[in-house]
Amino acid sequence: MEQEKSVGVALVHLVSSALWPLVALLAIFMFKPYVETFLTAASSQVQKASKFKVGQVDITVSENALPKAPLRVGKIIPQMDNELMEYVLTTDPSGTHLNCYEGGATTTPSELADDGVLTRLQAMHMLTVTKLPKNYKDDSGQRCEGAVKVDYDQLFGETRTYYFDVLKQMKFSESK
């Protein structure tokens, strides 16, 4: 009788040790949607941050805080080098800009050369450059030997706004 009892106990232990993994798997599959929702919510709360040092300044950028670039801007930005980016950031695109230069029609200012900033931005459909007649006189009475009128397209403004939105998400602190 005692031997039957120990065989029974051994059988119960065998079944329970083989059964618990099945019960655990069943529970995981039953609660899978809830577990996924929890893990997704938890992971969105954890922000990936990159920190780098420039001179005496630490700069931290949170990947989750960065704005998503509008489609057209996202296609333009990879084409922009430092010179174009600086021009976009430092130029107010409101209104029409008149650029006067010396030499009239016989010289071309560097920004209008084939590889110049205005020429490249015009090729990217970010602005329109119109050459004005020699000795052009603007509204204020200023006479220009040579001049161009620059009208900024909507894409220029959108790109500029996006650059500033990215910069606003950066956190700057003194390096220790």
C-alpha distance (Angstrom), angle and dihedral (degrees) to the residues before:
residue distance angle dihedral
M1 . . .
E2 3.74 . .
Q3 3.79 90.4 .
E4 3.80 90.1 54.1
K5 3.78 88.9 50.6
S6 3.83 93.2 53.1
V7 3.84 90.1 46.3
G8 3.81 88.2 51.7
V9 3.80 92.1 49.0
A10 3.80 90.6 48.0
L11 3.79 89.9 49.3
V12 3.83 91.6 51.0
H13 3.84 90.2 49.4
L14 3.80 91.0 48.8
V15 3.80 93.5 49.9
S16 3.82 93.3 44.6
S17 3.83 92.8 48.8
A18 3.80 91.1 49.2
L19 3.79 93.7 42.2
W20 3.82 102.6 51.9
P21 3.82 94.6 70.5
L22 3.81 89.3 51.9
V23 3.81 91.2 49.3
A24 3.83 90.2 48.5
L25 3.83 92.1 50.1
L26 3.78 90.7 47.5
A27 3.82 90.5 51.4
I28 3.82 91.7 48.9
F29 3.81 92.0 52.1
M30 3.80 92.4 45.2
F31 3.82 93.3 50.9
K32 3.82 97.5 33.1
P33 3.84 96.1 112.9
Y34 3.81 90.8 51.2
V35 3.80 93.1 46.7
E36 3.84 91.2 48.6
T37 3.80 91.4 50.0
F38 3.78 91.3 49.5
L39 3.81 94.0 47.5
T40 3.81 92.4 46.7
A41 3.80 91.7 50.6
A42 3.79 91.8 46.2
S43 3.79 93.6 48.8
S44 3.81 92.9 49.5
Q45 3.79 88.3 56.6
V46 3.77 91.5 56.6
Q47 3.76 107.9 79.4
K48 3.76 121.0 -153.2
A49 3.76 106.8 -134.0
S50 3.76 131.1 -171.0
K51 3.75 118.8 -155.7
F52 3.76 125.3 -169.1
K53 3.77 137.2 165.6
V54 3.80 127.2 -125.3
G55 3.79 110.9 -176.7
Q56 3.79 107.1 -55.5
V57 3.80 94.2 -16.2
D58 3.80 128.3 91.8
I59 3.79 113.5 -151.8
T60 3.79 120.7 -162.0
V61 3.77 122.1 -169.0
S62 3.77 120.8 -172.3
E63 3.79 109.8 -148.7
N64 3.81 92.6 -150.6
A65 3.81 92.5 51.9
L66 3.80 94.9 54.6
P67 3.79 113.0 105.3
K68 3.78 118.8 -119.6
A69 3.80 111.7 -111.5
P70 3.80 116.1 -117.4
L71 3.81 110.1 -108.4
R72 3.83 96.7 -104.4
V73 3.81 92.3 44.4
G74 3.80 91.3 48.1
K75 3.80 89.3 57.1
I76 3.82 93.9 48.1
I77 3.81 101.1 45.2
P78 3.83 96.7 69.0
Q79 3.82 88.0 57.1
M80 3.79 93.7 54.8
D81 3.79 121.6 98.4
N82 3.82 125.8 -165.1
E83 3.80 93.4 -87.6
L84 3.82 93.2 54.0
M85 3.80 92.5 43.2
E86 3.82 91.2 51.6
Y87 3.81 91.0 50.0
V88 3.81 92.0 49.8
L89 3.81 92.7 48.0
T90 3.81 95.7 46.1
T91 3.81 99.8 42.0
D92 3.79 122.6 82.9
P93 3.79 104.2 -142.4
S94 3.79 96.0 -157.7
G95 3.78 114.5 117.9
T96 3.77 129.3 -11.5
H97 3.79 121.0 -49.6
L98 3.79 123.3 -147.2
N99 3.79 116.8 -153.0
C100 3.80 115.6 -164.5
Y101 3.79 121.8 -166.5
E102 3.77 138.6 177.7
G103 3.78 122.6 -106.6
G104 3.77 100.2 44.4
A105 3.79 116.9 -139.6
T106 3.81 93.9 -15.8
T107 3.82 96.3 70.6
T108 3.76 134.3 45.3
P109 3.80 120.3 -147.4
S110 3.80 114.3 -125.7
E111 3.83 94.0 -109.5
L112 3.82 89.0 59.5
A113 3.81 96.1 47.7
D114 3.82 116.8 110.6
D115 3.81 89.9 -93.8
G116 3.82 94.8 34.7
V117 3.78 125.0 123.6
L118 3.80 97.5 -110.1
T119 3.80 93.1 44.8
R120 3.80 92.4 50.4
L121 3.81 93.9 45.2
Q122 3.79 89.9 48.9
A123 3.82 89.5 52.4
M124 3.82 87.4 53.4
H125 3.85 89.8 52.9
M126 3.79 92.6 -116.7
L127 3.79 96.8 120.8
T128 3.78 142.4 2.4
V129 3.80 122.7 -126.1
T130 3.81 118.8 -158.7
K131 3.80 118.7 -171.8
L132 3.79 111.5 -136.5
P133 3.82 126.1 -148.6
K134 3.81 121.0 -83.6
N135 3.84 113.3 -85.5
Y136 3.79 91.0 19.3
K137 3.78 113.9 -176.5
D138 3.81 115.4 -146.6
D139 3.83 127.4 -149.2
S140 3.80 92.2 -88.4
G141 3.82 91.3 54.6
Q142 3.80 94.9 -106.0
R143 3.79 110.6 146.9
C144 3.80 117.1 -143.0
E145 3.80 123.0 -160.9
G146 3.77 86.1 -151.7
A147 3.77 129.1 4.4
V148 3.76 144.3 174.1
K149 3.75 130.4 -161.7
V150 3.81 115.6 -139.6
D151 3.80 120.5 -157.8
Y152 3.80 115.6 -173.6
D153 3.79 118.2 -137.3
Q154 3.80 124.7 -139.3
L155 3.82 90.7 -102.9
F156 3.83 89.9 61.2
G157 3.81 90.9 55.7
E158 3.81 93.1 44.0
T159 3.80 91.4 50.8
R160 3.81 92.1 47.5
T161 3.81 91.3 49.2
Y162 3.80 91.2 49.3
Y163 3.81 92.3 51.3
F164 3.81 90.3 52.0
D165 3.82 91.8 46.2
V166 3.82 89.3 54.8
L167 3.81 92.0 47.3
K168 3.81 90.9 50.6
Q169 3.82 90.1 58.5
M170 3.81 92.7 58.0
K171 3.78 118.0 96.9
F172 3.80 116.1 -145.6
S173 3.79 123.8 -160.6
E174 3.76 137.5 165.5
S175 3.78 112.2 -92.5
K176 3.78 115.3 -120.2
